[in-house]
Amino acid sequence: MAEFLLVAAGLVLLTAMVALARALRRRAAADRMMAAQLLCTAGVAALLLLAVATGTPSIVDVALVLALLAAFASIAFVLAARGLGER
């Protein structure tokens, strides 16, 4: 079972890298932000799979922190795009 989860984590990261490479070719800032969100989501999924596969519960904490940072990055991007971050 652990081998299957590790392979699944690797496939999640592989597909995220392919999608990220494609998304980063675009010039728009929103496209780049979506690429960063995709990478963070895939990173959280891979970390959670890794935590279950290895039985290390502290990896779940790392995944939760990464998800929280991704949410704050999205909020900061929206505020900067609206011009509200310059007070």
ChimeraX commands (.cxc) that place a marker at each C-alpha (Angstrom):
marker #1 position 0.00,0.00,0.00 radius 0.5
marker #1 position 2.81,2.41,0.84 radius 0.5
marker #1 position 4.42,1.90,-2.56 radius 0.5
marker #1 position 1.15,2.73,-4.29 radius 0.5
marker #1 position 0.80,5.96,-2.30 radius 0.5
marker #1 position 4.37,6.99,-3.08 radius 0.5
marker #1 position 3.80,6.38,-6.79 radius 0.5
marker #1 position 0.57,8.37,-6.60 radius 0.5
marker #1 position 2.41,11.25,-4.93 radius 0.5
marker #1 position 5.04,11.17,-7.67 radius 0.5
marker #1 position 2.36,11.21,-10.38 radius 0.5
marker #1 position 0.62,14.15,-8.73 radius 0.5
marker #1 position 3.87,16.10,-8.73 radius 0.5
marker #1 position 4.67,15.08,-12.31 radius 0.5
marker #1 position 1.32,16.26,-13.64 radius 0.5
marker #1 position 1.63,19.48,-11.64 radius 0.5
marker #1 position 5.04,20.18,-13.15 radius 0.5
marker #1 position 3.72,19.64,-16.68 radius 0.5
marker #1 position 0.77,21.94,-16.04 radius 0.5
marker #1 position 3.04,24.49,-14.35 radius 0.5
marker #1 position 5.45,24.57,-17.28 radius 0.5
marker #1 position 2.55,25.19,-19.62 radius 0.5
marker #1 position 0.97,27.87,-17.43 radius 0.5
marker #1 position 4.20,29.79,-16.86 radius 0.5
marker #1 position 4.56,30.44,-20.58 radius 0.5
marker #1 position 1.73,32.94,-20.35 radius 0.5
marker #1 position 2.50,36.56,-19.56 radius 0.5
marker #1 position -0.58,37.52,-17.53 radius 0.5
marker #1 position -0.11,37.84,-13.80 radius 0.5
marker #1 position -3.35,35.99,-13.11 radius 0.5
marker #1 position -2.12,33.00,-15.12 radius 0.5
marker #1 position 1.08,32.93,-13.13 radius 0.5
marker #1 position -0.84,33.11,-9.86 radius 0.5
marker #1 position -3.03,30.23,-10.94 radius 0.5
marker #1 position 0.11,28.26,-11.75 radius 0.5
marker #1 position 1.44,28.93,-8.26 radius 0.5
marker #1 position -1.88,27.83,-6.77 radius 0.5
marker #1 position -1.75,24.66,-8.83 radius 0.5
marker #1 position 1.74,23.90,-7.58 radius 0.5
marker #1 position 0.72,24.51,-3.96 radius 0.5
marker #1 position -2.35,22.30,-4.29 radius 0.5
marker #1 position -0.32,19.51,-5.83 radius 0.5
marker #1 position 2.32,19.93,-3.15 radius 0.5
marker #1 position -0.27,19.61,-0.41 radius 0.5
marker #1 position -1.72,16.50,-2.05 radius 0.5
marker #1 position 1.72,14.92,-2.45 radius 0.5
marker #1 position 2.68,15.74,1.13 radius 0.5
marker #1 position -0.52,14.21,2.46 radius 0.5
marker #1 position 0.05,11.05,0.42 radius 0.5
marker #1 position 3.61,10.93,1.67 radius 0.5
marker #1 position 2.45,11.34,5.28 radius 0.5
marker #1 position 0.08,8.40,4.98 radius 0.5
marker #1 position 2.62,6.25,3.12 radius 0.5
marker #1 position 5.40,6.78,5.64 radius 0.5
marker #1 position 3.26,7.06,8.75 radius 0.5
marker #1 position 4.80,10.40,9.70 radius 0.5
marker #1 position 2.08,12.66,11.09 radius 0.5
marker #1 position 4.31,15.74,11.17 radius 0.5
marker #1 position 4.24,15.89,7.37 radius 0.5
marker #1 position 0.52,16.67,7.65 radius 0.5
marker #1 position 1.44,19.81,9.59 radius 0.5
marker #1 position 3.78,20.88,6.79 radius 0.5
marker #1 position 1.02,20.31,4.24 radius 0.5
marker #1 position -1.40,22.40,6.28 radius 0.5
marker #1 position 1.09,25.26,6.54 radius 0.5
marker #1 position 1.65,25.12,2.77 radius 0.5
marker #1 position -2.10,25.28,2.18 radius 0.5
marker #1 position -2.38,28.26,4.53 radius 0.5
marker #1 position 0.46,30.07,2.78 radius 0.5
marker #1 position -1.20,29.45,-0.58 radius 0.5
marker #1 position -4.43,30.98,0.69 radius 0.5
marker #1 position -2.60,34.05,1.99 radius 0.5
marker #1 position -0.75,34.37,-1.32 radius 0.5
marker #1 position -4.07,34.42,-3.17 radius 0.5
marker #1 position -5.43,37.10,-0.87 radius 0.5
marker #1 position -2.30,39.20,-1.31 radius 0.5
marker #1 position -2.50,38.85,-5.08 radius 0.5
marker #1 position -6.12,39.99,-5.18 radius 0.5
marker #1 position -5.42,42.96,-2.90 radius 0.5
marker #1 position -2.42,43.96,-4.99 radius 0.5
marker #1 position -4.41,43.63,-8.21 radius 0.5
marker #1 position -7.11,45.89,-6.85 radius 0.5
marker #1 position -4.57,48.36,-5.50 radius 0.5
marker #1 position -5.72,47.91,-1.92 radius 0.5
marker #1 position -2.37,46.72,-0.65 radius 0.5
marker #1 position -0.85,50.20,-0.85 radius 0.5
marker #1 position -2.26,51.92,2.22 radius 0.5
marker link #1:1,2 radius 0.2
marker link #1:2,3 radius 0.2
marker link #1:3,4 radius 0.2
marker link #1:4,5 radius 0.2
marker link #1:5,6 radius 0.2
marker link #1:6,7 radius 0.2
marker link #1:7,8 radius 0.2
marker link #1:8,9 radius 0.2
marker link #1:9,10 radius 0.2
marker link #1:10,11 radius 0.2
marker link #1:11,12 radius 0.2
marker link #1:12,13 radius 0.2
marker link #1:13,14 radius 0.2
marker link #1:14,15 radius 0.2
marker link #1:15,16 radius 0.2
marker link #1:16,17 radius 0.2
marker link #1:17,18 radius 0.2
marker link #1:18,19 radius 0.2
marker link #1:19,20 radius 0.2
marker link #1:20,21 radius 0.2
marker link #1:21,22 radius 0.2
marker link #1:22,23 radius 0.2
marker link #1:23,24 radius 0.2
marker link #1:24,25 radius 0.2
marker link #1:25,26 radius 0.2
marker link #1:26,27 radius 0.2
marker link #1:27,28 radius 0.2
marker link #1:28,29 radius 0.2
marker link #1:29,30 radius 0.2
marker link #1:30,31 radius 0.2
marker link #1:31,32 radius 0.2
marker link #1:32,33 radius 0.2
marker link #1:33,34 radius 0.2
marker link #1:34,35 radius 0.2
marker link #1:35,36 radius 0.2
marker link #1:36,37 radius 0.2
marker link #1:37,38 radius 0.2
marker link #1:38,39 radius 0.2
marker link #1:39,40 radius 0.2
marker link #1:40,41 radius 0.2
marker link #1:41,42 radius 0.2
marker link #1:42,43 radius 0.2
marker link #1:43,44 radius 0.2
marker link #1:44,45 radius 0.2
marker link #1:45,46 radius 0.2
marker link #1:46,47 radius 0.2
marker link #1:47,48 radius 0.2
marker link #1:48,49 radius 0.2
marker link #1:49,50 radius 0.2
marker link #1:50,51 radius 0.2
marker link #1:51,52 radius 0.2
marker link #1:52,53 radius 0.2
marker link #1:53,54 radius 0.2
marker link #1:54,55 radius 0.2
marker link #1:55,56 radius 0.2
marker link #1:56,57 radius 0.2
marker link #1:57,58 radius 0.2
marker link #1:58,59 radius 0.2
marker link #1:59,60 radius 0.2
marker link #1:60,61 radius 0.2
marker link #1:61,62 radius 0.2
marker link #1:62,63 radius 0.2
marker link #1:63,64 radius 0.2
marker link #1:64,65 radius 0.2
marker link #1:65,66 radius 0.2
marker link #1:66,67 radius 0.2
marker link #1:67,68 radius 0.2
marker link #1:68,69 radius 0.2
marker link #1:69,70 radius 0.2
marker link #1:70,71 radius 0.2
marker link #1:71,72 radius 0.2
marker link #1:72,73 radius 0.2
marker link #1:73,74 radius 0.2
marker link #1:74,75 radius 0.2
marker link #1:75,76 radius 0.2
marker link #1:76,77 radius 0.2
marker link #1:77,78 radius 0.2
marker link #1:78,79 radius 0.2
marker link #1:79,80 radius 0.2
marker link #1:80,81 radius 0.2
marker link #1:81,82 radius 0.2
marker link #1:82,83 radius 0.2
marker link #1:83,84 radius 0.2
marker link #1:84,85 radius 0.2
marker link #1:85,86 radius 0.2
marker link #1:86,87 radius 0.2
view
